[in-house]
Amino acid sequence: MNRPKRTVQAPKRYINEQSQETTKQKPKRTLDLGDMPPTTDKKFLKDWVMDDMWFKNFCTPKDETTKLYLKAIDKYQGNLPANFYIAEESKESYGFANLELKEDLKKPIKRIPLYSKLQKGDYHIASSKSDDNIANTIKSFRNSLPSFKKYKTQDDISWVIFEHRQLTAEILDYYGDSLTKRVATLKGRFNAITRIFRIAYDTKNYDLYEKYSSLVIFLGYYIDDDENENELSEIELKKFITFDVVLNKQKQLQNQFENIENKNTAKAYDLHQDLLLVSLYSLIPPLQNEIKTLKFTKTSQRKEDWIYFRNDEILLDLNEIKKNMIVYGLILQMKHLN
């Protein structure tokens, strides 16, 4: 059964209907970059995921880290790029995130990355000025991941380099226990590892940097593919409702308000507030910010955006909209607003 499309979230007290929960295990998917624009960066090429470099320069150690990695990715139930998995029957499933560079290809770091300098932005360059966010991610590693809590007060963060596989396995294991298991979160965590490699080696021309920057790209395209399917996750199914339910509730509130004879009561006032709230979020098209600057008027205006009281009508008059001007109206009796 297909999940419903993404919708807006309405106030809980208005909605009695609850979306049915569904559980659906997604199959392991391949990385499809067929629609990618031309680029000179090999990491964006369609066949980069199967490049010989991954098989010639890297290996999969038979150690406790690999065991943890296998345990961790199982938690995602197929909701990761295919090359994250390890399956002998599939050449594409070679445990990409767990790969280790062969010893004879490893290089010494050029400078020891320091948390204090990262936090202050001392490593900033023109193309990278978000090291404060990277520092927060490193801090979360030291606070949350078992093997890295021992580095909590240490300024030297070269352990990100030397223990990158263990770090990867524990990241996957830690977020695999989350209800949402958000791939976007993983992308951000691995982006931080990529940045530390860049700082430590002062170059992008290193196989381990290529690995983690490619990992971020693979996750990014997987996210885009997942978003294009426009499906709700299990946690979203519990929080969101379909838009037709919102519209039905708006109509119900409007009918209830119009049927109240005495509008000068607390009950009528509360009901009108409910109607106004739901209407603002359901009758106005999305992607607009006009609500933030609305003003009230009793005369027609040609500049700025207004709630226009015209006789027995109330109109939302949008003059500053960048596209075609549209007027939306919600009809209420003026005498009930006094």
Secondary structure, DSSP 8 states (H G I E B T S, - for coil): -----------GGG--------------B----TT----S-GGGSTTGGG-HHHHHTEE---SHHHHHHHHHHHTTTT-SBGGGSB-TT-TT-B-GGG-EE-GGG----SS--BHHHHHHTTT-BTTB--HHHHHHHHHHHHHH-GGGGGGTT-SB-THHHHTHHHHHHHHHHHHHTSSS--HHHHHHHHHHHHHHHHHHHSSS-SHHHHHHHHHHHHHHHHHHHHHHTT---HHHHHH---HHHHHHHHHHHHHHHHT-S--SSHHHHHHHHHHHHHHHHHTS-SS--GGGG-EEESS--SSSEEEEEETTEEEEEESS-SSS--EEEEE--GGGG-
